[in-house]
Amino acid sequence: MAARVAAGVAISAIAAGCGTASGGGNGGDGDAVSVITGVYPLEWLATQVGGDRVEVTNLTEPGTEPHDLELSPPQIREINDADISFYVHGLQPAIDDALEQQPSERLLDVGDLVKLLPADVAAGADEGHDHEHDDGHEGGEEHGHGEESGDGHDHGDTDPHMWQDPQLMAEAATGLAKRLAEVDPDHADAYTANAEKVGSELDAIDDEYSAGLAECESRDLLTNHTAFGYLAHRYDLRQVGISGLDPETEPSPARIAEVADLVQDKGITTVFTETLASPAVAETIASETGATTAVLDPIEGITDQSPGDDYPSVMRANLKAISKGLGCS
């Protein structure tokens, strides 16, 4: 990963020229680079990669469902003034709408940095697939989402919850470091070093998941809604969502009955609820089938109910919960 970051930032620094910025330009005159995000994992990543050279503003308050974000006039002004808007197209319609009129050099869509999964794949439509072909992530260009892919706003029906895969987060760190170097070339080396450091931590989390979920009694991950598709896809689990990508969607009685039958047929022992979603339906299914419930955090925001105080600690807490719920050794 270090080589990827170093090469990308070096090229960007040369292309940007001495003291020339392609975004808002604040980095070149001694001011902090301003970065806007819409969801906590990207805020965390921007803070880690940017360090003390970057001022990060997350538009979603802790404890608020990110999908339902509505922007206030001051927040729209913050977007207009930002050097970089770091976001996942399709996750938050309000942000997508606000960015439509922004110049492309101020936008950084994660979908242009990593390969986003089709929604049906993330939801588990590809059960039994082989994950070995996904282990060699090499960045946006390999997956056809590099700078030559156009305006970055035509990703199709994809799942935006990419932060559930720590390797994709590492790729996004590389791309963010590159863009920060374009805005603030004088500090390209610092962004490179920061991205390498956070990449190493993300690699460690990935190793822990790979080892911790290698041998499990069950590989069926039954969740409140399909927010964990990337995690399931990377670690060879089968995600079963009671609801779809939208956590506010109420499942039909037929869907609830279908899931309850699945729990009994496959011997699923744990139904996972979430910190930001109502557990009522999951608890009903658990009660009817004799399964137990456990809590997973989709890491869309850190609150008092979160099992950790930052992205790495919540990822590790989720691993512990999944390992126990699936009977992993």
N, C-alpha and C positions, 0 to 999 in steps of 0.2 A: 504493500500500500504506500509506503514512504516514497518509493520511486515514482509511483503514479502522481502523488501530490507534488513532488519536487519538479517533475517535468512539466506538469500542467501550469503551475504557478510561474515557473521560469519563462515559459512561452508567453503567458499572459502579461508578465511584467515587461518583456521586450516589446510586445505588440502595443501596450498602453503608452510606452514612451515615458520620458522623464517628466514627472509632475503632471501628466495629462490624465484626466479621469474620464471614463466612459459613462459613469452614472451621475449622481448629483455632484460629485467632485469634492465633497467636504474633506475626504481623506488626505488630499494633497496639500492642504494649507494648514495642517496641524489640528483641525477639528476632528472629533470622532465621526466615524462612518455610521450613519443611521440605518438600521435594519428593522423592518416591520415583519412580524410573523402573525399567523392566525391560530396556531395550535402549539401547546406546550413543548412537544418533542423538538420542533423546529426552533423554538425559542432557546431551548437548552443547547441544541447543536450550534446555533449562531453565537451564543455566549461563549461556548468552549472554543470555537474556531476563531472568533473575533478577538477574544481576550479584552484587554483594556483599551484597545483601539476602536471598539465598536459599541455603540449604544443600541441595545435591542429593546423593542417595544412589542409585547404580545397583545393582540387586540381582544382576546377572549379572557374574561375574568375567571379565576380559579373557581371550580364548582359549577361553571356554566357549560351546557352541552355545546361543543364547538359547531356542530352542524347547524344549530339554530341561531348563530350569531347574526345580530342586526347592528349595523354600524351607525354610530352617532356622527353628527357633523364634525366635531373635533377629531374623531378617528379618521374620517375621510380626509381631513386636512393633514393629519399625520402621514397618511398614505401618499398624498400629493407631494409632501416634503421629503419623503424618505429617499435615501440613496439606493436602497435595495428592498424590494418586496419579495420575501422568501416564503413560498407557499406551495401547496399542492392543489393544482387545478382540479375541481370537482368535489373537493372536500367541503368548502364553505361558499355557497352561491353568492352571498353578500360581498365577499372579497373578490370573487371572480368578476362580478359586475363592476365593482369599484376600480378594478385594474384594467378594464377594457380600453380606457382612454389614456392609460399611462404609456410613456415611451418604452419600447422593448428593452432598451439598455438598462432600465431600472427594475426589470422583472427577472426573477429567478424561480422558475417553476421546477419543483423537484422531479416532475415527470420528464424533464429534459436532461436530468442527471442520472436517473436510474430507470430500470425496466419495471414499470408498474404492471401488476397482474390484471388480466381480465377479471371482471367481477365474478363471472361464473367459476373460473378457476379458483379464485380465492375463497369462494363460498363452498368449495369442496366438490365441484362437478368433475374434477380430474382425479377422483379417488384411485389409489393404487399406482399413481404415476411414480416415475423414478426421479429422484432429486439430484442425482449425481451430476447431471448436466448443468445445474445451477450453481455449483460450488465455485466455479472460476469466474466470479464477477470481475469485470475489468472496466467498468465505467459506462457512461452514457453512449459513447461512440459505438461500442461493440453492439449495443442493443438497439441502435437506430434512433436514439433520442438525443443526439448531440446537437451542436449549434446549427447543423445543416437541416434540421428537421422542421424548420419553419417557425411559426410564431409560438409554438408550444402550447396551443390551446385546442388541439384536436387529438386527444388521447383515447377517444372512444369510451366504451363502458368499462372503466377500470375501477379497481378498489384503491382508495387513497391512503389506507392505513399502513403505509410502507414502513413506518418506524417499528413495527413489530418484528422486523428482520434487522438485526444489528449490522449485518454486512451491507445492507442497502443504506443504512445510516452512515456507515463509513464511506461509501461511495458519494453520498450527498455532501459529506464533510469535504471531500476532495474538490467537488464542484464549487462549493461555497468559497473555499480558500482561493480558487482560481478567480472567481468573480470579485472577491474582496481585493485581490491584487490588482485587478483592472481599475477599480475605483481608487485604490490607495497603494500604488506601486512601491512607494518608499518603504512600506512595511510588509512586503511580500514574504520575506524570510520568516517573519513572526507568524504569519498566517499558515505558512508551510509547516512550521514546527508544531503549531497548535493542532493542525489537522492530523499530523502524524501521531501526536499524543492521544487525541481522542480516538483515532483509529485503532490504536493499540488497545485501549480500554474496551472498545466495541468488539475487537477480535477476541478478547478474553471472555466477554459475555457470550459470544457465539460458541466458543469452545466449551463453556460450561453447559450451555443448552445441548450441544451435540452429545456430550458425554452423559448428561443427566437424563436425557430422553431416549437414549439408545436402546434400552431394554425396558419395556413397559408391558404390564398385563393387558392394557387396552391402549389403542391408538385413536380412539374416538373422543374428540374434544367437543363436548356439548356446551355451547355458550348461549348467553342471552340474545346476542345478535352477532352477526358475522364480522366482528372487528378484529379477529385473530387469524385471518386467512394467510397472511404472510408468515406468521409464526408456524402455522400448521404446514404450509407448503415447504418451508425450509427444513423442518425437523421431522418430516415424514409422519405427520399426524393427519387425521381426517376431521376437519371442522364440521360440526353440525350446528347450525344456528337456528334457534327458535324463531327469531325474526331475521330480516335481511340486513343490509348495510345501514339502514336508518333505524336507530335505536328507539325512535318514537312510534314506529309502526307496530300496531297491535296485531299479533298473529290470530288467524281465524281459528274457530273451534276445531275445524278439520285439521289444521296444521298442528295444533296442540295434541290432538289425538294421534296424529301420525308420529310426532316426536315421542310421545309416551310409549307407543308400540315399539319404536326403534330402541328406546332405552331397555325395554324388556327383552327384545329379540337379540340385541347385541350384548346384553349383560352390563350395560353402562351403570357404574355405581356413583358417579358424581355429575351433578348439573352445576355449571359455573355461572354465577351471577356477576354483576359488575358494580363498580363503585358509583357510577353516574347514571345508572338505569334502575328502574323499578324491578325488584326481584320477584314480584307477585306471581307471574306466570311460571318462572323457573321453580319457585317453591311449590306451586301447585303440582307440576309434573313430578317433582321429587317426592311429594307426599303420596301421589297416586301410584308410584312405581316402587317405592321403598328405597329410592336413591337418596344420597345426601347432597347438600349444597356446599359450595366453596366459592370464595370471591376471587375474581381476577380483575386487575385494573387495566383498562384499555390505554392508559397513559395519555389521555387527552388533556389532562390538567391535574396538578398536584393540589390536594385538599387535605383537611384533617383526617379524612377517611382513607387516604392513600396509604399503602403499606410501606412507603418509603418517602424520602424527601427530595429525590431527583430521579432522572431517567434510569441510571444504572441500578440504583437500589430497588426501584419498583420492578424492573425487569428481573432482577434476582429473586424478589419476593414472588413474582408470578411463576418463575421456574419452580420454586419450592412448592407452591400450591398445585401446579400441574403435575409435578412428580408424585406428590402424595395422592392426588385424585385419580391418576391413571395407573397407580401401582408400579412406579418405575424403581428400578434398583440401581 
